[in-house]
Amino acid sequence: MVGGTSLRGEVSVVGAKNSALKLMAGSLLAVGRTRLTNVPAIVDVTIMAELLRRLGCTVDYDADAGVVELDVPDTIQHQADYELVRALRASICVLGPLVARCGRADVAVPGGDAIGSRGLDMHAAGLETLGATVRVNHGYLIAEAPGGLHGGDIRLDFPSVGATENILMAAVLAKGKTRVTNAAREPEICDIAAFLCEMGAQIEGAGTSVIDVEGVSSLEAVTHEVVPDRIAAGTWAFAAATTGGDVEVVGAAPAHLRPALNLLAGAGSEITETDRGFRVTTLGRRSAFDVATLPYPGFPTDLQPFALVYNAVAQGSAMVTENVFEARFRTVQELARLGAEARVDGHHVMLHGVQRLSGAPVQASDIRSGAALVIAGLVADGVTTVGRASHIDRGYAGFAEALRGLGADVTREPDEEPFL
């Protein structure tokens, strides 16, 4: 891309990647045809669809319409192979549904983004409390409950989104009551709980730190609309503020982005809620701000790379602190190639804003890093090339096209190293 353009216009967001993938896994819990709408047209959905096909489901994915239809048979397979799991960490979310439906799950230890440790200990401990035996063997996490699952009291050491989701999807078919304490509170958790309740599950407390589940004997397939993607919406908010632009984000739920929008407003951007989403208007050079990532309702770790890029060109100095993933500062070394003044100290990054960055070749290490580096290129002199752009395709549908619609000079080239 060629830098120097302020983004202006409107851009739409659809359903959340981090919810759609888990809802697809949750469909395994009910025999019949589940229909999901407002699904993003991204590579990760394609990978998850293929994973579910190999488990025995029929999956129809209309990316243009944003619809996934999943036909789940009476008998499904219980092994999720490494070939697909390595490319998609979210595939671990089939663990809970498979144990609940089949009495056994063999899920390859996942790969995916290079953003630090995502230990599976809490997933395993939760399922063990529900009566499963869990072990790792030949690269697979194997959970067995041949006699079925039972309710239990589970306290998570950390409000892990993935562990909360797996436990919920296992507990809905367990005998008796399950209580999850220190549960994740993200809007995507609320979306999955709503989906399960529509299927006939009994869940109370989703969106709080204590969730109660009363197990039922069976669930029914339903139609469900995926919650709006707050991370995609936040991406566009930071893109507008970083480039000094004026962008309306259509389809967003601003209530899900309060910490990020409040920080941008306090640093000089004008944030206006509209009947279609919200609008970010920025005039002149923005002020730097300190930020620390935290579980929801705190500042999302997925928006941390965008805060790095914003502060790299903002007026003043700022500290960005990462409290969720220890290896999520790989963006910093790429920003340094673009001329950013940034220094990593443990889980902190100190930045001193420069007037403009300088275009150079850089490499994406994960979905959000890739998108953030593209935005960095928009405020860099000359041409910036972001390698391994297939990462971006996993989280954003038509990212380059959307940027061009906002006035950016961006070209998408084929990747040399596609994921699949």
RARABEL-V931744 format. One line per field, one symbol per residue. ss: DSSP state (H for helix, E for strand, - for the rest). psi: psi as a letter, one per 40 degrees, with the letter a starting at -180 (. if undefined). burial: b if it has 9 or more other C-alpha atoms within 8 Angstrom, else e. A space follows every 10 residues. Layout:
BEGIN
ss->???
psi->???
burial->???
END
This chain:
BEGIN
ss->-E-----EEE EE--E-HHHH HHHHHHHHH- -EEEEEE--- --HHHHHHHH HHHH---EEE EE----EEEE EE------EE -HHHH---HH HHHHHHHHHH HH-EEEEE-- ---------- HHHHHHHHH- --EEEEE--E EEEE-----E --EEE----- HHHHHHHHHH H---E-EEEE E-----HHHH HHHHHHHH-- -EEE-----E EEEE------ --EEE--E-H HHHHHHHHHH HH---EEEEE ---HHHHHHH HHHHHH---E EEEE--EEEE E-----E--- EEE-----E- HHHHHHHHHH HHH-E-EEEE E--------H HHHHHHH--- EEEEE--EEE EE----EE-- EEE---HHHH HHHHHHHH-E E-E-EEE--H HHH-----HH HHHHH---E- ----------
psi->ihiehhhhai iiiaihdedd dddddddeeh hahhhhifhi gidddddddd dddeeeihhh hgddefhhhh hhidhiiehh idddddehde eeeedddddd deeihhhihi baigfihgie ddddddddde eihhihhfei hhhhgdeiii iihhhhdigh dddddddddd ddeihahhhh ifiieidddd ddddddddee ihhieheieh hhhhiidiii iihihhiihd dddddddddd ddefahhhhh eigddefddd dddddeeeih hhhieebihh hhhahiiiii ihiiihfahh deeddddddd ddeihaiihh hhedheffed dddddddeei gihhgbfihh ihhidiihii hihheadddd dddddddefi hahhhhifed dddeehhfdd dddddeeigh hhiiidgid.
burial->bbbebbbbbb bebbbbbebb bbbbbbbbbb bbbbbbbbbb bbbbbbbbbb bbbbbbbbbe bebeebbbbb bbbeebebeb ebebbbbbbe bbbbbbbbbb bbbbbbbbbb bebebeeeee ebbbebbbbb bbbbeeeeeb bbbbbeebbb bbbbebeebb bbbbbbbbbb bbbbbebbbb bbbbbbbbbb bbbebbbebb bbbebbbbbb bbbbbbeebb bbeebbbbbb bbbbbbbbbb bbbbbbbbbb bbbbeebebb bebbbebbbb beeeeebbbb bbeeebbbbe bbbbbbeebb bebbbbbbbb bbbbbebbbb bbbebbbbbb bbebbbbbeb bbebeebbbb bbbbeebbbb bbbbbbbbbb bbbbbbbbbb bebbbbbbbb bbbbbbbebb ebbbbbbbbb eeeebeeeee
END
